[in-house]
Amino acid sequence: MVKVNWMNGIIEPKVNVEIESGKLSGEKVIEVTKRLKDLENIFSAENIRKEMTQDKIVYEVQAHLPVAEGTAAGLFFGTTIIHQGKVGNEYFMTKGHLHKKSDRAEYYWGIKGEGMLLLMDRDRNTWAEKMYKGSLHYIDADIAHRTVNIGDGKLIFGACWLSDAGHNYDEILMNGFSARLIEKDGKPNLVPA
Amino acid sequence: MVKVNWMNGIIEPKVNVEIESGKLSGEKVIEVTKRLKDLENIFSAENIRKEMTQDKIVYEVQAHLPVAEGTAAGLFFGTTIIHQGKVGNEYFMTKGHLHKKSDRAEYYWGIKGEGMLLLMDRDRNTWAEKMYKGSLHYIDADIAHRTVNIGDGKLIFGACWLSDAGHNYDEILMNGFSARLIEKDGKPNLVPA
């Protein structure tokens, strides 16, 4: 936000978010794309993942970062698109993470498509909340979170989180979640990992 | 979030937000309505406000409060509707506030209608960002903020803020913003207060 005095004081917003698609545009928006080649050892069937087209996009993230990562008391705002697909019978999903400062909360809200928010507490209890257009999810302190596309098209959701939360991917990369979402008879089943 | 193990681990979200209207429903959602009678000494023409229908709604707020107010590192999520109207030639608007912990940031995003986000720094520089469907606004540390409906219908916007931010209304109630949005020739003008 540029400070101006009242004489010329009506300004355009620096950034926009399309309400129907979550698409961000404007200043200080970053974009990250994760392809199958970036997701080693995330899916149960690593042998199948290795044989698939490595450039296939699994998910894309846009984030508005108005302050430096690590800034206390600030916020970030983002949109994630998970593409439709499976590795074997496991749905396309994000890597999943805890926050580096693990007490930092986060909001997710469903914008489009059909998904699941996989949540795991410190005792490795895992559960899943249904995601759909208009679902709202409060991710509490110390809860690992991963999102899964179980629908026929893209899953799109918004997010807001603290700018000093950070991301801890290592714990999930090493130990995984205690359950996975597997397609069986055309439906998602939460099964022990 | 209720913890369950993987055996019965797929659950419904506890709260929903309508993407097109911002309407919240579900657990831990509170609602506040502000009428003309609740907004003494907010508008320039207090004499006119006093003579208007006191029960007329100026704005309505819904908020999802999943943790106690004051909780560190948590978040709240809300929707505000400002009705169309004016007090004299000043548009309907919110009371405006700083955060009690004044370094806490907040996001606003326009959902429907046409508005202005009035922002004022500690040196009493005031400026306004245009709000419309899809506008995204990062309200930085130590910036007082007030929203104004300049359109022909309702202004609706979403918000996400820290659960330990709190609200400081007193400073604005005592000293106001240094500028006001006044209709002149059918258009909003930012004029010194």
HADDOCK unambig.tbl for C-alpha pairs under 7 A between the chains (distance, minus, plus):
assign (segid A and resid 3 and name CA) (segid B and resid 127 and name CA) 6.99 0.50 0.50
assign (segid A and resid 4 and name CA) (segid B and resid 125 and name CA) 6.84 0.50 0.50
assign (segid A and resid 4 and name CA) (segid B and resid 127 and name CA) 6.06 0.50 0.50
assign (segid A and resid 5 and name CA) (segid B and resid 125 and name CA) 5.45 0.50 0.50
assign (segid A and resid 5 and name CA) (segid B and resid 126 and name CA) 5.89 0.50 0.50
assign (segid A and resid 5 and name CA) (segid B and resid 127 and name CA) 6.28 0.50 0.50
assign (segid A and resid 6 and name CA) (segid B and resid 126 and name CA) 5.80 0.50 0.50
assign (segid A and resid 6 and name CA) (segid B and resid 127 and name CA) 5.81 0.50 0.50
assign (segid A and resid 6 and name CA) (segid B and resid 179 and name CA) 6.60 0.50 0.50
assign (segid A and resid 6 and name CA) (segid B and resid 190 and name CA) 6.19 0.50 0.50
assign (segid A and resid 6 and name CA) (segid B and resid 191 and name CA) 6.57 0.50 0.50
assign (segid A and resid 6 and name CA) (segid B and resid 192 and name CA) 6.82 0.50 0.50
assign (segid A and resid 9 and name CA) (segid B and resid 127 and name CA) 4.46 0.50 0.50
assign (segid A and resid 9 and name CA) (segid B and resid 128 and name CA) 5.84 0.50 0.50
assign (segid A and resid 9 and name CA) (segid B and resid 190 and name CA) 6.70 0.50 0.50
assign (segid A and resid 10 and name CA) (segid B and resid 127 and name CA) 6.07 0.50 0.50
assign (segid A and resid 10 and name CA) (segid B and resid 128 and name CA) 4.73 0.50 0.50
assign (segid A and resid 10 and name CA) (segid B and resid 129 and name CA) 5.93 0.50 0.50
assign (segid A and resid 11 and name CA) (segid B and resid 128 and name CA) 6.09 0.50 0.50
assign (segid A and resid 11 and name CA) (segid B and resid 129 and name CA) 5.00 0.50 0.50
assign (segid A and resid 11 and name CA) (segid B and resid 130 and name CA) 6.34 0.50 0.50
assign (segid A and resid 12 and name CA) (segid B and resid 129 and name CA) 5.57 0.50 0.50
assign (segid A and resid 12 and name CA) (segid B and resid 130 and name CA) 5.48 0.50 0.50
assign (segid A and resid 13 and name CA) (segid B and resid 129 and name CA) 5.54 0.50 0.50
assign (segid A and resid 13 and name CA) (segid B and resid 130 and name CA) 6.12 0.50 0.50
assign (segid A and resid 13 and name CA) (segid B and resid 135 and name CA) 6.26 0.50 0.50
assign (segid A and resid 13 and name CA) (segid B and resid 136 and name CA) 6.64 0.50 0.50
assign (segid A and resid 13 and name CA) (segid B and resid 137 and name CA) 6.52 0.50 0.50
assign (segid A and resid 15 and name CA) (segid B and resid 135 and name CA) 6.60 0.50 0.50
assign (segid A and resid 15 and name CA) (segid B and resid 136 and name CA) 5.51 0.50 0.50
assign (segid A and resid 16 and name CA) (segid B and resid 134 and name CA) 5.40 0.50 0.50
assign (segid A and resid 16 and name CA) (segid B and resid 135 and name CA) 4.66 0.50 0.50
assign (segid A and resid 16 and name CA) (segid B and resid 136 and name CA) 5.02 0.50 0.50
assign (segid A and resid 17 and name CA) (segid B and resid 134 and name CA) 4.77 0.50 0.50
assign (segid A and resid 17 and name CA) (segid B and resid 135 and name CA) 6.26 0.50 0.50
assign (segid A and resid 17 and name CA) (segid B and resid 136 and name CA) 6.19 0.50 0.50
assign (segid A and resid 18 and name CA) (segid B and resid 134 and name CA) 5.10 0.50 0.50
assign (segid A and resid 19 and name CA) (segid B and resid 111 and name CA) 6.99 0.50 0.50
assign (segid A and resid 19 and name CA) (segid B and resid 134 and name CA) 5.65 0.50 0.50
assign (segid A and resid 73 and name CA) (segid B and resid 103 and name CA) 6.37 0.50 0.50
assign (segid A and resid 73 and name CA) (segid B and resid 104 and name CA) 4.81 0.50 0.50
assign (segid A and resid 73 and name CA) (segid B and resid 105 and name CA) 6.09 0.50 0.50
assign (segid A and resid 74 and name CA) (segid B and resid 104 and name CA) 6.29 0.50 0.50
assign (segid A and resid 74 and name CA) (segid B and resid 105 and name CA) 4.99 0.50 0.50
assign (segid A and resid 75 and name CA) (segid B and resid 105 and name CA) 6.32 0.50 0.50
assign (segid A and resid 75 and name CA) (segid B and resid 106 and name CA) 6.83 0.50 0.50
assign (segid A and resid 103 and name CA) (segid B and resid 73 and name CA) 6.35 0.50 0.50
assign (segid A and resid 104 and name CA) (segid B and resid 73 and name CA) 4.83 0.50 0.50
assign (segid A and resid 104 and name CA) (segid B and resid 74 and name CA) 6.31 0.50 0.50
assign (segid A and resid 105 and name CA) (segid B and resid 73 and name CA) 6.11 0.50 0.50
assign (segid A and resid 105 and name CA) (segid B and resid 74 and name CA) 5.00 0.50 0.50
assign (segid A and resid 105 and name CA) (segid B and resid 75 and name CA) 6.31 0.50 0.50
assign (segid A and resid 106 and name CA) (segid B and resid 75 and name CA) 6.84 0.50 0.50
assign (segid A and resid 125 and name CA) (segid B and resid 4 and name CA) 6.82 0.50 0.50
assign (segid A and resid 125 and name CA) (segid B and resid 5 and name CA) 5.39 0.50 0.50
assign (segid A and resid 126 and name CA) (segid B and resid 5 and name CA) 5.84 0.50 0.50
assign (segid A and resid 126 and name CA) (segid B and resid 6 and name CA) 5.79 0.50 0.50
assign (segid A and resid 127 and name CA) (segid B and resid 3 and name CA) 6.97 0.50 0.50
assign (segid A and resid 127 and name CA) (segid B and resid 4 and name CA) 6.08 0.50 0.50
assign (segid A and resid 127 and name CA) (segid B and resid 5 and name CA) 6.26 0.50 0.50
assign (segid A and resid 127 and name CA) (segid B and resid 6 and name CA) 5.83 0.50 0.50
assign (segid A and resid 127 and name CA) (segid B and resid 9 and name CA) 4.42 0.50 0.50
assign (segid A and resid 127 and name CA) (segid B and resid 10 and name CA) 6.07 0.50 0.50
assign (segid A and resid 128 and name CA) (segid B and resid 9 and name CA) 5.80 0.50 0.50
assign (segid A and resid 128 and name CA) (segid B and resid 10 and name CA) 4.73 0.50 0.50
assign (segid A and resid 128 and name CA) (segid B and resid 11 and name CA) 6.11 0.50 0.50
assign (segid A and resid 129 and name CA) (segid B and resid 10 and name CA) 5.93 0.50 0.50
assign (segid A and resid 129 and name CA) (segid B and resid 11 and name CA) 5.00 0.50 0.50
assign (segid A and resid 129 and name CA) (segid B and resid 12 and name CA) 5.56 0.50 0.50
assign (segid A and resid 129 and name CA) (segid B and resid 13 and name CA) 5.54 0.50 0.50
assign (segid A and resid 130 and name CA) (segid B and resid 11 and name CA) 6.34 0.50 0.50
assign (segid A and resid 130 and name CA) (segid B and resid 12 and name CA) 5.47 0.50 0.50
assign (segid A and resid 130 and name CA) (segid B and resid 13 and name CA) 6.11 0.50 0.50
assign (segid A and resid 134 and name CA) (segid B and resid 16 and name CA) 5.39 0.50 0.50
assign (segid A and resid 134 and name CA) (segid B and resid 17 and name CA) 4.76 0.50 0.50
assign (segid A and resid 134 and name CA) (segid B and resid 18 and name CA) 5.10 0.50 0.50
assign (segid A and resid 134 and name CA) (segid B and resid 19 and name CA) 5.64 0.50 0.50
assign (segid A and resid 135 and name CA) (segid B and resid 13 and name CA) 6.27 0.50 0.50
assign (segid A and resid 135 and name CA) (segid B and resid 15 and name CA) 6.60 0.50 0.50
assign (segid A and resid 135 and name CA) (segid B and resid 16 and name CA) 4.66 0.50 0.50
assign (segid A and resid 135 and name CA) (segid B and resid 17 and name CA) 6.26 0.50 0.50
assign (segid A and resid 136 and name CA) (segid B and resid 13 and name CA) 6.65 0.50 0.50
assign (segid A and resid 136 and name CA) (segid B and resid 15 and name CA) 5.51 0.50 0.50
assign (segid A and resid 136 and name CA) (segid B and resid 16 and name CA) 5.02 0.50 0.50
assign (segid A and resid 136 and name CA) (segid B and resid 17 and name CA) 6.19 0.50 0.50
assign (segid A and resid 137 and name CA) (segid B and resid 13 and name CA) 6.53 0.50 0.50
assign (segid A and resid 179 and name CA) (segid B and resid 6 and name CA) 6.56 0.50 0.50
assign (segid A and resid 190 and name CA) (segid B and resid 6 and name CA) 6.19 0.50 0.50
assign (segid A and resid 190 and name CA) (segid B and resid 9 and name CA) 6.72 0.50 0.50
assign (segid A and resid 191 and name CA) (segid B and resid 6 and name CA) 6.54 0.50 0.50
assign (segid A and resid 192 and name CA) (segid B and resid 6 and name CA) 6.80 0.50 0.50
